[in-house]
Amino acid sequence: VKMLLDDGNEYEFAPVSKVEFQEKLKLKNREGDIYRKLFEILSVPENREEIICQSPDPSIKRRNTGYALDLLIDNEVFGSCHRPLNLCQLIAGSEGTFGLITEIKLNLVPLPPPEKALVCVHLHKREDAFKANLIALQHKPGAVELMDNLILECTKGNIEQQKNRFFIQGDPGAILIVEFWGESREEVDATINAMVNNMRTYDYGYHYPIIRNGDMAKVWALRKAGLGVLSNIVGDAKPVSLVEDTAIPVEKLPDYMDEFAVIIASHNLDCVYHAHIGSGELHLRPVLNLKDADDVELFRVIAFEVAHLVKKYRGSL
Protein backbone atom coordinates (compact mmCIF):
# COMPACT_ATOMS: atom_id res chain seq x y z
CA VAL A 1 0.00 0.00 0.00
CA LYS A 2 1.24 3.50 -0.85
CA MET A 3 -0.24 6.39 1.17
CA LEU A 4 -0.04 10.14 1.56
CA LEU A 5 0.30 10.85 5.28
CA ASP A 6 -0.35 14.03 7.26
CA ASP A 7 3.13 15.42 6.53
CA GLY A 8 2.28 15.53 2.81
CA ASN A 9 4.71 12.78 1.83
CA GLU A 10 3.99 9.42 0.23
CA TYR A 11 5.09 6.24 2.01
CA GLU A 12 4.92 2.56 1.14
CA PHE A 13 3.80 -0.03 3.70
CA ALA A 14 4.51 -3.73 3.16
CA PRO A 15 5.47 -6.80 5.23
CA VAL A 16 8.66 -6.26 7.27
CA SER A 17 10.87 -8.79 9.03
CA LYS A 18 12.23 -8.36 12.55
CA VAL A 19 15.51 -7.02 11.16
CA GLU A 20 13.72 -4.64 8.78
CA PHE A 21 11.55 -3.44 11.66
CA GLN A 22 14.65 -2.37 13.60
CA GLU A 23 15.72 -0.30 10.59
CA LYS A 24 12.26 1.29 10.38
CA LEU A 25 12.65 2.47 13.99
CA LYS A 26 15.67 4.55 12.95
CA LEU A 27 13.84 6.53 10.25
CA LYS A 28 13.64 10.27 10.95
CA ASN A 29 10.26 10.83 9.30
CA ARG A 30 6.54 10.14 9.78
CA GLU A 31 6.97 6.48 8.86
CA GLY A 32 9.56 6.09 11.60
CA ASP A 33 7.22 7.83 14.06
CA ILE A 34 4.52 5.25 13.29
CA TYR A 35 6.78 2.25 13.83
CA ARG A 36 8.21 3.73 17.03
CA LYS A 37 4.72 4.34 18.42
CA LEU A 38 3.66 0.80 17.55
CA PHE A 39 6.74 -0.52 19.33
CA GLU A 40 5.92 1.60 22.37
CA ILE A 41 2.42 0.12 22.55
CA LEU A 42 2.88 -3.49 21.42
CA SER A 43 6.17 -4.25 23.16
CA VAL A 44 4.32 -4.18 26.51
CA PRO A 45 2.84 -7.65 27.28
CA GLU A 46 -0.06 -6.18 29.27
CA ASN A 47 -1.05 -4.03 26.30
CA ARG A 48 -0.99 -7.02 23.97
CA GLU A 49 -3.15 -9.04 26.36
CA GLU A 50 -5.70 -6.22 26.69
CA ILE A 51 -5.87 -5.69 22.92
CA ILE A 52 -6.54 -9.39 22.32
CA CYS A 53 -9.12 -9.49 25.12
CA GLN A 54 -11.05 -6.51 23.73
CA SER A 55 -10.85 -7.49 20.05
CA PRO A 56 -13.46 -9.58 18.20
CA ASP A 57 -13.05 -13.34 18.04
CA PRO A 58 -10.49 -14.11 15.29
CA SER A 59 -12.84 -16.70 13.76
CA ILE A 60 -15.13 -13.87 12.57
CA LYS A 61 -14.36 -13.07 8.94
CA ARG A 62 -16.20 -9.74 8.89
CA ARG A 63 -14.43 -8.16 11.83
CA ASN A 64 -12.05 -5.48 10.54
CA THR A 65 -14.31 -2.52 11.27
CA GLY A 66 -11.74 -0.27 12.90
CA TYR A 67 -8.14 -0.34 14.02
CA ALA A 68 -7.30 -4.06 14.05
CA LEU A 69 -4.33 -3.82 16.40
CA ASP A 70 -4.73 -7.46 17.37
CA LEU A 71 -3.68 -8.49 13.85
CA LEU A 72 -0.28 -6.86 14.47
CA ILE A 73 0.58 -9.01 17.49
CA ASP A 74 1.09 -12.52 16.14
CA ASN A 75 4.27 -12.06 14.08
CA GLU A 76 8.04 -12.32 14.42
CA VAL A 77 8.35 -8.77 15.78
CA PHE A 78 5.91 -8.98 18.70
CA GLY A 79 5.02 -12.68 18.84
CA SER A 80 6.58 -16.10 18.45
CA CYS A 81 5.64 -17.00 14.87
CA HIS A 82 7.78 -16.38 11.77
CA ARG A 83 5.26 -14.22 9.92
CA PRO A 84 6.39 -10.66 9.09
CA LEU A 85 4.71 -7.58 10.54
CA ASN A 86 2.35 -6.03 7.99
CA LEU A 87 0.80 -2.61 8.65
CA CYS A 88 -1.51 -3.13 5.67
CA GLN A 89 -3.66 -5.20 8.04
CA LEU A 90 -4.12 -2.09 10.17
CA ILE A 91 -4.70 0.21 7.21
CA ALA A 92 -7.36 -2.07 5.65
CA GLY A 93 -10.07 -1.27 8.19
CA SER A 94 -9.14 2.35 8.87
CA GLU A 95 -11.47 3.80 6.21
CA GLY A 96 -9.08 6.56 5.18
CA THR A 97 -8.44 7.94 8.66
CA PHE A 98 -4.68 7.28 8.50
CA GLY A 99 -4.05 8.87 5.12
CA LEU A 100 -4.92 8.92 1.43
CA ILE A 101 -4.20 5.63 -0.33
CA THR A 102 -2.60 6.18 -3.73
CA GLU A 103 -1.73 2.61 -4.74
CA ILE A 104 -2.76 -0.87 -3.59
CA LYS A 105 -1.45 -4.31 -4.51
CA LEU A 106 -4.26 -6.84 -4.12
CA ASN A 107 -4.27 -10.61 -3.78
CA LEU A 108 -6.55 -12.47 -6.18
CA VAL A 109 -8.60 -15.57 -5.39
CA PRO A 110 -9.73 -18.25 -7.83
CA LEU A 111 -13.13 -17.91 -9.48
CA PRO A 112 -15.81 -20.22 -8.05
CA PRO A 113 -16.50 -23.50 -9.90
CA PRO A 114 -18.86 -23.28 -12.90
CA GLU A 115 -21.83 -25.24 -11.54
CA LYS A 116 -24.07 -23.47 -9.01
CA ALA A 117 -27.42 -24.05 -7.35
CA LEU A 118 -29.46 -22.64 -4.48
CA VAL A 119 -31.40 -24.54 -1.84
CA CYS A 120 -34.09 -22.43 -0.19
CA VAL A 121 -34.70 -24.09 3.18
CA HIS A 122 -38.21 -23.23 4.43
CA LEU A 123 -38.25 -23.17 8.24
CA HIS A 124 -41.35 -23.36 10.43
CA LYS A 125 -39.94 -20.84 12.92
CA ARG A 126 -37.55 -17.93 12.57
CA GLU A 127 -35.73 -19.12 15.68
CA ASP A 128 -34.78 -22.37 13.89
CA ALA A 129 -32.61 -20.46 11.43
CA PHE A 130 -29.61 -20.08 13.71
CA LYS A 131 -29.08 -23.80 14.38
CA ALA A 132 -30.10 -24.78 10.85
CA ASN A 133 -27.38 -22.41 9.67
CA LEU A 134 -24.78 -24.49 11.53
CA ILE A 135 -25.97 -27.59 9.68
CA ALA A 136 -25.72 -25.79 6.34
CA LEU A 137 -22.18 -24.62 7.13
CA GLN A 138 -21.04 -28.21 7.73
CA HIS A 139 -21.45 -28.76 3.97
CA LYS A 140 -19.22 -25.80 3.00
CA PRO A 141 -21.65 -23.61 1.03
CA GLY A 142 -20.56 -20.57 -0.92
CA ALA A 143 -23.09 -18.43 0.95
CA VAL A 144 -25.97 -18.65 3.43
CA GLU A 145 -28.45 -15.78 3.58
CA LEU A 146 -31.51 -15.29 5.79
CA MET A 147 -34.94 -13.84 5.02
CA ASP A 148 -37.47 -13.79 7.85
CA ASN A 149 -41.27 -13.87 7.83
CA LEU A 150 -41.66 -10.09 8.10
CA ILE A 151 -39.69 -9.49 4.91
CA LEU A 152 -41.44 -12.34 3.11
CA GLU A 153 -44.83 -10.94 4.11
CA CYS A 154 -43.91 -7.52 2.72
CA THR A 155 -43.02 -9.02 -0.66
CA LYS A 156 -46.53 -10.44 -1.08
CA GLY A 157 -48.02 -7.06 -1.87
CA ASN A 158 -45.14 -5.84 -4.02
CA ILE A 159 -46.00 -6.24 -7.71
CA GLU A 160 -42.35 -6.26 -8.76
CA GLN A 161 -41.43 -9.00 -6.27
CA GLN A 162 -44.47 -11.24 -6.63
CA LYS A 163 -42.91 -13.00 -9.63
CA ASN A 164 -39.77 -13.68 -7.59
CA ARG A 165 -41.75 -15.56 -4.93
CA PHE A 166 -42.23 -18.54 -7.28
CA PHE A 167 -40.27 -20.92 -5.03
CA ILE A 168 -42.04 -20.10 -1.74
CA GLN A 169 -44.43 -22.67 -0.31
CA GLY A 170 -46.79 -21.70 2.51
CA ASP A 171 -45.83 -19.06 5.08
CA PRO A 172 -42.39 -19.97 6.40
CA GLY A 173 -41.09 -18.39 9.57
CA ALA A 174 -37.81 -17.89 7.73
CA ILE A 175 -35.94 -19.04 4.65
CA LEU A 176 -32.26 -19.90 4.46
CA ILE A 177 -30.87 -19.32 0.96
CA VAL A 178 -27.93 -21.73 0.69
CA GLU A 179 -25.66 -21.54 -2.36
CA PHE A 180 -23.46 -24.45 -3.44
CA TRP A 181 -20.71 -24.55 -6.06
CA GLY A 182 -19.09 -27.51 -7.79
CA GLU A 183 -17.32 -28.71 -10.90
CA SER A 184 -20.39 -30.65 -12.06
CA ARG A 185 -24.12 -30.86 -11.45
CA GLU A 186 -23.63 -34.30 -9.92
CA GLU A 187 -21.16 -32.91 -7.38
CA VAL A 188 -23.50 -30.06 -6.43
CA ASP A 189 -26.51 -32.38 -6.17
CA ALA A 190 -24.62 -34.79 -3.91
CA THR A 191 -23.78 -31.96 -1.52
CA ILE A 192 -27.35 -30.64 -1.60
CA ASN A 193 -28.81 -34.06 -0.85
CA ALA A 194 -26.43 -34.55 2.06
CA MET A 195 -27.38 -31.18 3.56
CA VAL A 196 -31.13 -31.70 3.10
CA ASN A 197 -30.94 -35.14 4.71
CA ASN A 198 -29.03 -33.62 7.61
CA MET A 199 -31.67 -30.90 7.98
CA ARG A 200 -34.46 -33.49 8.02
CA THR A 201 -32.63 -35.56 10.64
CA TYR A 202 -32.79 -32.62 13.04
CA ASP A 203 -36.29 -31.61 11.91
CA TYR A 204 -35.27 -28.29 10.40
CA GLY A 205 -37.38 -27.25 7.45
CA TYR A 206 -40.40 -28.51 5.54
CA HIS A 207 -39.61 -27.56 1.94
CA TYR A 208 -36.24 -27.53 0.17
CA PRO A 209 -36.64 -26.31 -3.43
CA ILE A 210 -33.50 -26.39 -5.58
CA ILE A 211 -33.08 -23.34 -7.82
CA ARG A 212 -30.81 -23.30 -10.85
CA ASN A 213 -29.72 -21.18 -13.79
CA GLY A 214 -31.66 -17.95 -14.47
CA ASP A 215 -34.10 -18.54 -11.63
CA MET A 216 -31.27 -18.02 -9.15
CA ALA A 217 -31.22 -14.32 -10.06
CA LYS A 218 -34.90 -14.06 -9.10
CA VAL A 219 -34.18 -15.46 -5.65
CA TRP A 220 -31.30 -13.05 -5.13
CA ALA A 221 -33.49 -10.18 -6.37
CA LEU A 222 -36.07 -11.08 -3.72
CA ARG A 223 -33.36 -11.19 -1.07
CA LYS A 224 -31.93 -7.85 -2.24
CA ALA A 225 -35.37 -6.23 -2.24
CA GLY A 226 -35.78 -6.96 1.45
CA LEU A 227 -34.64 -3.55 2.65
CA GLY A 228 -36.83 -1.68 0.18
CA VAL A 229 -40.09 -3.54 0.80
CA LEU A 230 -39.81 -2.97 4.56
CA SER A 231 -40.61 0.69 4.00
CA ASN A 232 -44.06 -0.39 2.77
CA ILE A 233 -45.15 -1.51 6.23
CA VAL A 234 -48.35 0.36 7.09
CA GLY A 235 -48.15 2.89 9.91
CA ASP A 236 -45.49 5.06 11.50
CA ALA A 237 -43.59 2.18 13.12
CA LYS A 238 -40.91 0.91 10.74
CA PRO A 239 -37.91 -1.43 10.96
CA VAL A 240 -35.01 0.92 11.66
CA SER A 241 -31.27 0.60 11.06
CA LEU A 242 -30.08 0.14 14.61
CA VAL A 243 -28.24 -3.16 15.01
CA GLU A 244 -26.46 -3.17 11.65
CA ASP A 245 -23.51 -5.33 10.68
CA THR A 246 -22.79 -6.81 14.08
CA ALA A 247 -20.99 -10.13 13.59
CA ILE A 248 -20.85 -13.05 16.03
CA PRO A 249 -18.91 -16.34 15.80
CA VAL A 250 -21.42 -18.57 13.98
CA GLU A 251 -21.30 -21.33 16.58
CA LYS A 252 -22.33 -18.78 19.24
CA LEU A 253 -25.04 -17.20 17.09
CA PRO A 254 -27.95 -19.33 18.46
CA ASP A 255 -27.21 -18.32 22.07
CA TYR A 256 -26.58 -14.70 21.10
CA MET A 257 -29.88 -14.51 19.23
CA ASP A 258 -31.75 -16.03 22.19
CA GLU A 259 -30.46 -13.21 24.38
CA PHE A 260 -31.12 -10.64 21.67
CA ALA A 261 -34.74 -11.83 21.46
CA VAL A 262 -35.08 -11.34 25.23
CA ILE A 263 -33.93 -7.71 24.86
CA ILE A 264 -36.45 -7.06 22.07
CA ALA A 265 -39.28 -8.79 23.96
CA SER A 266 -38.51 -6.81 27.13
CA HIS A 267 -39.40 -3.65 25.19
CA ASN A 268 -42.51 -5.25 23.59
CA LEU A 269 -41.08 -4.85 20.09
CA ASP A 270 -40.87 -6.91 16.93
CA CYS A 271 -37.72 -7.10 14.85
CA VAL A 272 -36.69 -7.99 11.31
CA TYR A 273 -33.89 -10.55 10.93
CA HIS A 274 -32.07 -10.88 7.62
CA ALA A 275 -28.80 -10.95 5.66
CA HIS A 276 -25.49 -12.77 6.03
CA ILE A 277 -26.22 -15.48 8.59
CA GLY A 278 -23.55 -17.77 7.13
CA SER A 279 -20.78 -15.40 8.23
CA GLY A 280 -22.46 -14.56 11.55
CA GLU A 281 -23.33 -11.05 10.37
CA LEU A 282 -27.01 -10.13 10.58
CA HIS A 283 -29.03 -7.00 9.93
CA LEU A 284 -31.41 -6.76 12.89
CA ARG A 285 -34.01 -4.02 12.57
CA PRO A 286 -36.30 -3.36 15.55
CA VAL A 287 -39.68 -1.93 14.59
CA LEU A 288 -39.84 1.58 16.09
CA ASN A 289 -41.86 4.74 15.56
CA LEU A 290 -39.22 7.46 15.46
CA LYS A 291 -41.95 10.10 15.48
CA ASP A 292 -42.62 9.06 19.07
CA ALA A 293 -40.30 10.41 21.79
CA ASP A 294 -40.46 7.18 23.80
CA ASP A 295 -39.35 5.12 20.81
CA VAL A 296 -36.53 7.58 20.12
CA GLU A 297 -35.29 6.93 23.65
CA LEU A 298 -35.73 3.19 23.09
CA PHE A 299 -33.51 3.51 20.02
CA ARG A 300 -30.63 4.60 22.23
CA VAL A 301 -31.37 2.08 25.00
CA ILE A 302 -31.48 -0.89 22.62
CA ALA A 303 -28.26 0.21 20.92
CA PHE A 304 -26.40 0.18 24.23
CA GLU A 305 -27.92 -3.10 25.41
CA VAL A 306 -27.06 -4.88 22.18
CA ALA A 307 -23.55 -3.41 22.06
CA HIS A 308 -22.85 -4.93 25.48
CA LEU A 309 -24.33 -8.24 24.32
CA VAL A 310 -22.09 -8.27 21.23
CA LYS A 311 -19.04 -7.66 23.42
CA LYS A 312 -20.12 -10.50 25.72
CA TYR A 313 -19.86 -12.90 22.77
CA ARG A 314 -16.61 -11.32 21.48
CA GLY A 315 -18.45 -10.14 18.40
CA SER A 316 -17.65 -7.30 16.05
CA LEU A 317 -19.49 -3.98 16.28
Secondary structure, DSSP 8 states (H G I E B T S, - for coil): -EEE-TTS-EEE---B-HHHHHHHTT--SHHHHHHHHHHHHHTSHHHHHHHHHHS--TT-SS--SS--GGGGTSSTTTSSSS--B-THHHHTTSTTSS-EEEE----------SEEEEEEEEESSGGGHHHHHHHHHTT--SEEEEEEHHHHHHHHT-HHHHGGGTT--S--SEEEEEEEEESSHHHHHHHHHHHHHHHHHTT--SB--EE-TTHHHHHHHHHHTHHHHHTTSSSS-EE-S-EEEEE--GGGHHHHHHHHHHHHHHTT--EEEEE-GGGTEEEEEEEE-TTSHHHHHHHHHHHHHHHHHHHHTT-B-
